[in-house]
Amino acid sequence: MQSNQWLMTGAAFAAWSVLILGAAWWWTTRKLRSAAARLDKVDKARQFAAQQAAQARKQIEGLQQELAALRLAAQGHRPHGAHMAMAPPAPQVPDDWLPRAARGPEPPADGFADTQVLRPYRG
């Protein structure tokens, strides 16, 4: 071979190497960018879930405090510093002593509510 052919072969090899390396770089950066976008999305979802969990914990804590106060009130305890007189409980009256209108509707004999079969709507 002549030196001119060697020079052309080397130039072609260098051009193909640059082309292949460029394609590999493009493909790799595309994959890395999509992975980074997915990671960012997952991170935002994790932060949102952490905020929701913290808010739920605060809400549960408040409900537990309210429940504890209601339990103490039901047992007859008053909060510290409360000096109000409590009203006596209302007397319990059996249902059969109440008038018919005050008792509410009579339950069905079989214990199940009456139902109706509805025709399908054909608009």
C-alpha positions in Angstrom: 0.0 0.0 0.0 1.0 3.5 -0.6 1.3 6.1 2.1 -1.7 7.9 0.6 -3.9 4.9 1.2 -2.7 4.6 4.8 -3.5 8.2 5.4 -7.0 7.8 4.0 -7.6 4.7 6.1 -6.4 6.5 9.3 -8.6 9.5 8.5 -11.6 7.2 7.9 -10.9 5.4 11.2 -10.6 8.7 13.1 -13.9 10.0 11.6 -15.8 6.8 12.4 -14.3 6.8 16.0 -15.5 10.4 16.5 -19.0 9.5 15.1 -19.3 6.4 17.3 -18.1 8.3 20.4 -20.6 11.1 19.7 -23.5 8.7 19.3 -22.5 6.9 22.5 -22.3 10.3 24.4 -25.7 11.4 23.0 -27.3 8.1 24.0 -25.7 8.1 27.5 -26.6 11.7 28.3 -30.2 11.1 27.1 -30.5 8.1 29.5 -28.9 10.0 32.3 -31.3 13.0 31.9 -34.3 10.7 31.9 -33.0 9.0 35.0 -32.4 12.3 36.7 -35.9 13.4 35.9 -37.4 10.2 37.3 -35.2 10.6 40.4 -36.4 14.3 40.9 -40.0 13.2 40.5 -39.6 10.4 43.1 -37.8 12.8 45.5 -40.7 15.4 45.2 -43.2 12.6 45.8 -41.2 11.5 48.9 -41.1 15.0 50.3 -44.9 15.4 49.7 -45.6 12.1 51.5 -43.4 13.2 54.4 -45.3 16.5 54.6 -48.6 14.6 54.6 -47.4 12.2 57.3 -46.3 15.1 59.5 -49.7 16.8 59.0 -51.4 13.5 59.8 -49.3 13.1 63.0 -50.3 16.5 64.2 -53.9 15.9 63.4 -53.8 12.5 65.3 -52.1 14.2 68.2 -54.8 16.8 68.4 -57.6 14.2 68.1 -56.0 12.1 70.9 -55.8 15.2 73.2 -59.4 16.0 72.4 -60.4 12.3 73.1 -58.5 12.3 76.4 -60.3 15.5 77.5 -63.7 14.0 76.5 -62.9 10.8 78.4 -62.1 12.8 81.5 -65.2 14.9 81.1 -67.3 11.7 80.7 -65.8 10.3 83.9 -66.8 13.5 85.8 -63.4 15.0 86.0 -63.1 18.7 85.4 -60.1 20.5 83.9 -57.8 22.1 86.4 -59.2 25.5 87.4 -62.8 24.8 86.2 -65.2 25.6 89.0 -68.5 25.5 87.1 -71.4 23.4 88.4 -72.3 20.5 86.2 -76.0 20.0 85.3 -77.5 16.7 86.5 -77.9 14.1 83.8 -81.3 13.9 82.2 -83.5 11.1 83.5 -83.7 8.0 81.2 -87.2 7.3 80.0 -88.1 4.0 78.4 -89.1 4.2 74.7 -92.6 2.8 75.3 -93.4 5.7 77.7 -92.7 8.2 74.9 -95.5 9.3 72.5 -95.6 7.6 69.1 -94.3 10.7 67.2 -91.3 11.0 69.5 -90.2 7.4 69.1 -89.6 7.7 65.4 -90.6 5.3 62.6 -91.4 1.7 63.5 -88.7 -0.7 62.3 -89.8 -3.4 59.8 -90.8 -6.8 61.3 -88.0 -8.7 59.5 -85.3 -6.1 60.5 -84.5 -5.1 56.9 -85.5 -1.9 55.2 -88.1 -2.1 52.5 -86.6 -1.8 49.0 -88.0 -1.2 45.5 -86.8 -2.6 42.3 -86.0 0.3 39.9 -86.4 0.0 36.2 -83.1 0.8 34.3 -82.9 4.3 32.9 -83.1 4.4 29.1 -82.4 7.9 28.0 
